[in-house]
Amino acid sequence: MFNNIIKGNYVFTEPWWTDVSLNAKDLISRLLITDPSKRLTAKQALNHPWVKGEGAKNHSLEETQNKLKEFNLSRRKVKVR
């Protein structure tokens, strides 16, 4: 995953990204641009609609928290000796 992000090859995988707002995905996409001259500056990022709270979804974070827990559990590797 890390190597794909470095190359600019990433996707917002379902179901973890289903409830993430389009504004949040837009900000992340603009911050992960590999060409520094095209990437958002810190000032531009701070003025992004998502950072300003515009277009945020008004729903319970409980489902989001559960999805984060599922994601973290799926990343764990079992070592067998």
HELIX and SHEET records of a PDB file:
HELIX    1   1 PHE A    2  LYS A    7  1                                   6    
HELIX    2   2 LEU A   22  LEU A   31  1                                  10    
HELIX    3   3 ALA A   42  LEU A   46  1                                   5    
HELIX    4   4 GLU A   62  ARG A   75  1                                  14    
END                                                                             
